[in-house]
Every structure is written in structure tokens, then in C-alpha cells.
């Protein structure tokens, strides 16, 4: 009996396309195996292959999260940390592609935070510098002159500027590794 499988030659772009393609292939495998007797050795081989494929799919940025646990332990000696690190390296498949994805995601996150911080600082300064119409000025907290003073909108603008500065400083000075050293 000769069976021709429908291979997926085109590039799948979205997650739903991948899920549909996997579902289709699983249905094809189920149809092929339905009604056929397999020996125990072949079944074990197929189960192992399927399990290893699923584990490879789930290994990604989550594999790096296991290494963060080592960084959080402050009371461990260097030998314990080294043993734990070597165990994690053996049990998790981390290659340059996975590490590159992790670094790229972290850089994109930092760039987005920097853009948000700069936008908040710019908008806060613009709210202070650009005069607002009288109906938009809420009320004046402190008068310098009878016509000018610090308004509630100025205070809110200063808070927005301070939040933007905090985000910018926190993003720029965020260290990837902890500063604790066990010497």
C-alpha cells in the first residue's frame, strides 16, 4: 500500500495557519495508523519522536527563565552555583538562536520603554510651555501675579515628566545580571 502525504511546501506565516497545518497532519497520521497493527517497539519509537518534537517546540525563551533562578540565589556558594548551572545546561537546550531571541526581545522591550519615556517627557513639557485655553485650565493653586500662577495642569504635567524620567532612567540603567558578587 503506497500512501502519498500532502507536504506543506508554502511558508506558514501566522500561528493559526501553523495550528491548522499541524491539526491536518495529525489527522493524516491518525488515519494512517487507524486499523494497522504496530509492534511495541515501533509504538515506543513514534511516541519518543513525537514527545521530543513537542519538547523542542516548547523550548525557547522559557528555557532561559530556568537560568534566572541561579541569579536570584544569594546564599549559595560558587561551587553550588556552578553545579546547578552545569545541570541546567545539560537539561535545557539553549543555543545561540534561543539566546539571540531572548536578547532581541529584551532590546525591543527596552526601546519601547525608552520611546514611551521620551514621549511622556515631551508631552509633559509641551503641556507646561504651550498655553492652554482658559476653559481647559482647571484652577490655579498658587498665584505669582493676578493673571499667572501654578495651575493644577502644571502639577499634572510635572508628574508626567517625572514618571517619564523614572522610566527612562530605569530602562537605561537596568543591569542584565545582578550586581551581587560572591567573593
N, C-alpha and C positions, 0 to 999 in steps of 0.2 A: 504494500500500500504506500503510495507516494503522496506526500502532503506538501503543498506549497503554501508557505506563510506569507502574509501580506506585510512586508517590511515597511517601516516608517522611514522614508528617504528624505522627506522635506524637513526643514528645521522647524521645531516646535518653539513658539515664542512665549506663550502665556502659560500660567500654571494650570488653568482649566484644560488647555489643549494637552498638556502632559498627562493630567489625570485621566482624560478621556482615552488617550492612546494607551496608557497603562491598563486601564479597565478593559479595553478592547483586546489587548494581548493576553491578559489574564483569562478572559473568556475563551480565547483561542486555545490556550494551554489546557483549560478545563475541558473543552470539547475534545481535544486530542487524547487526554488521559481518561476520559469517561468511557467506561466499558473495556479498558485494557488492563490486563493483569501485569503488575510490575513486581519484581522481586524486592526483597527488603533492602538490598544493597543499593539498587537504583533509587528507591524512595528516599533513603538516607542521603544519597548524593544530591538529589533535587532539593531536598529540604535544606541541606547545608548551603547550597548555592543560592537559594532564594533568601535564606537568612543573612548570608554575608552581603548580598546585594542590598537588602534593606538597611543593614548597618552602615554600609558605605553611603547610602543616601542620607541617613541621619547625621553622619559625621560631617561637620562643617565648623561654623563659628562656635557651636555648642561645645566642641572638643576643647576649645581654648578656655572655656569657663572653668574646666577642671583644674587648670593651672593657676587660676586666681586664688584658689584655696591655699596654696602654698604661700602666696604673698601675704595673706592675712594672718598667718600664724606667727606670733611674735615670741612665744616662749620656747620654740623648738631650737635645737642645736643645728649647726651646719650639717652634721652627718645625717641627722634625721631628715632634714630638708632635702639633702642630696639623694637619699634613698627613696624618699617619696617622689621626687622629681623623676628619677630614673624609672620608677614603677609607672608613673603617669605617661612617660614617653613610650614605654613598651605597650601599655594598654590602649593609648589613643593614637590614632593615625593622623598626625599633624605634619603636613608637608608645606612647601613654600606657597602653594596655591591657597591653602586654607589660611595660612598666616597672612598672605597678601590680601585676601578678602577681609580679614579682621582689621588689618591696618587701614585699608581703604575705607571701610565703614566708619572707623573711628575718625579718620581725617574728614570725611564728608560731614559727620556729626559736628565736629569742631568748626568747620567752615560755615555750616548753617547757624550755629550758635553765635559765631563772630558777626555774621550778616545781621542776625536779629538784634544783637547788642548795638551795632553801629546804627541800625535803623532807629532803635529806641533813643539813642543819644541824639541823633539828628532831629527826630520828631520832637523830643523834649526841648531842645534848643530853639527849634522853629516856633514852638508854642509860646516861648518866652519872648523871642525877638519880634515876631510878626504881631502887629496889633490886632486884637480881636474886636469884633463889633460889640457895642455896649450891651446888647441883649445876651451875648454869649459869656461876658464876664459875670461870674456868679456873685461874689461880693468881695469887698476889699477888707483884708484883715488888718493892715497897718497903712496909714496914710503918711506919705512923705510931704506932699503938698495937698491942697484941697482937691486937685484933679488927678493925682497919681499916687500909687502905693502898691503894696504887695497884695495880689488877689489870690483867691483860692486856686485859680487856674495856674498861677505861677508856682504855687506849692506842689500841685499835682505834677506839673512839668518837671520840677526838681526831683520828685520821687521817681518819675520815669527815667530821668537822666541817671540817677544813682543806681537804679536797677540795671540799666544798660551798661554802666561802668562795672558793676559787680559781675555781670555775665561775661563781659569782655576779659576782665582780669582772671576770673575763674577758668575760663577757657584757655587763655594764653599760658597760664602758669600751672596747668593741670599736668602733673607728672605721671607717666605711664606706669612706673614702678613706685613702690612705697619708698619713702626716704629713710626708713629704719634700716640700719645695718647692724648685723650681729658681729661685732669684732671682739 
